[in-house]
Amino acid sequence: MPNPWLLLGLALAWAASVAGAFTFGRDVEQGAQALAERTAAAAVEAANVATGEALAKIEVQRVEITQPVIHEVRTRTVYAECRHTADGLRGVNAALTGRAEPAGAGQLPAASAPGR
């Protein structure tokens, strides 16, 4: 029969090695996270420096554009050349007065009208 103290020592050694493996794994993971955070912080800092340098190179220019203002004054406001048909004139008058006047003074076409 093996020595019980030897078995107890082996069990304690195994438990210590398992605990050490967990601790080592946790330390490795924390180290990887810290490295990723430092890399991201360095990238952000480099981007900020590059942006600052690019903005510093921009030259602000003020350009004033002046043009003469042209006014046209119409002295003849009567449109003598404007000709409307009877229906067109009714439409204009209806739009101006807000009252629509029916075409043909309200008369309906005959039943034998072409196109019926």
C-alpha positions in Angstrom: 0.0 0.0 0.0 1.4 3.4 -0.9 2.2 5.9 1.8 -0.9 8.1 2.6 1.4 11.2 3.1 2.8 10.7 -0.4 -0.8 10.5 -1.9 -1.7 13.7 0.1 1.4 15.5 -1.2 0.6 14.5 -4.8 -3.0 15.7 -4.5 -1.8 19.0 -3.0 0.8 19.4 -5.8 -1.9 18.7 -8.4 -4.3 21.2 -6.9 -1.5 23.8 -6.8 -0.7 23.2 -10.4 -4.3 23.5 -11.5 -4.7 26.8 -9.5 -1.5 28.1 -11.1 -2.7 27.2 -14.6 -5.9 29.2 -14.0 -3.9 32.1 -12.6 -1.4 32.0 -15.5 -4.3 31.9 -18.0 -6.0 34.9 -16.4 -2.7 36.8 -16.4 -2.1 36.1 -20.1 -5.6 37.3 -21.0 -5.2 40.5 -19.0 -1.9 41.1 -20.7 -3.5 40.7 -24.1 -6.3 43.1 -23.2 -3.8 45.6 -21.9 -1.8 45.4 -25.1 -5.0 45.9 -27.2 -5.9 48.9 -25.2 -2.5 50.4 -25.5 -2.5 49.8 -29.3 -5.9 51.4 -29.7 -4.9 54.4 -27.6 -1.7 54.9 -29.7 -3.8 54.7 -32.9 -6.2 57.3 -31.6 -3.4 59.6 -30.6 -1.7 59.2 -34.0 -5.0 60.0 -35.8 -5.5 63.1 -33.6 -2.0 64.4 -34.3 -2.5 63.8 -38.1 -5.8 65.6 -38.0 -4.4 68.5 -36.1 -1.5 68.9 -38.5 -3.9 68.8 -41.5 -6.1 71.4 -40.0 -3.2 73.7 -39.2 -2.2 73.7 -42.9 -5.6 75.0 -44.0 -5.5 78.6 -45.1 -8.7 80.6 -44.5 -9.5 83.0 -47.3 -12.1 85.7 -47.4 -13.4 86.5 -50.8 -15.9 89.3 -51.4 -17.9 89.2 -54.6 -19.6 92.4 -55.6 -21.9 92.8 -58.6 -24.0 95.7 -59.7 -27.7 95.3 -58.9 -29.9 95.7 -61.9 -33.4 97.0 -61.5 -35.9 96.8 -64.2 -38.9 99.2 -64.0 -41.8 98.4 -66.3 -43.7 101.5 -67.3 -46.1 99.8 -69.6 -48.1 97.3 -67.6 -51.0 96.8 -70.0 -50.6 93.7 -72.1 -52.1 94.8 -75.4 -50.7 91.8 -77.2 -52.4 89.3 -74.9 -55.4 87.7 -76.5 -57.6 85.1 -74.8 -60.3 82.9 -76.2 -63.8 83.2 -74.6 -63.1 80.1 -72.5 -59.7 81.3 -71.5 -61.1 84.7 -70.5 -63.8 83.0 -68.4 -61.1 81.0 -66.7 -59.0 84.1 -65.9 -62.1 86.0 -64.6 -63.1 83.0 -62.5 -59.6 82.8 -61.0 -59.6 86.6 -60.3 -63.1 86.7 -58.8 -63.1 83.3 -57.1 -66.4 82.5 -58.9 -66.4 79.9 -61.6 -68.7 80.7 -64.6 -69.9 77.6 -66.5 -69.0 77.4 -70.2 -71.9 78.0 -72.5 -73.9 79.8 -69.8 -74.9 76.5 -68.2 -76.3 75.0 -71.5 -75.7 71.3 -72.1 -74.8 70.1 -75.6 -77.5 68.4 -77.6 -77.9 64.7 -77.4 -76.9 64.2 -81.0 -73.6 66.0 -80.5 -70.7 64.4 -82.4 -68.4 62.1 -80.3 -71.3 60.7 -78.2 
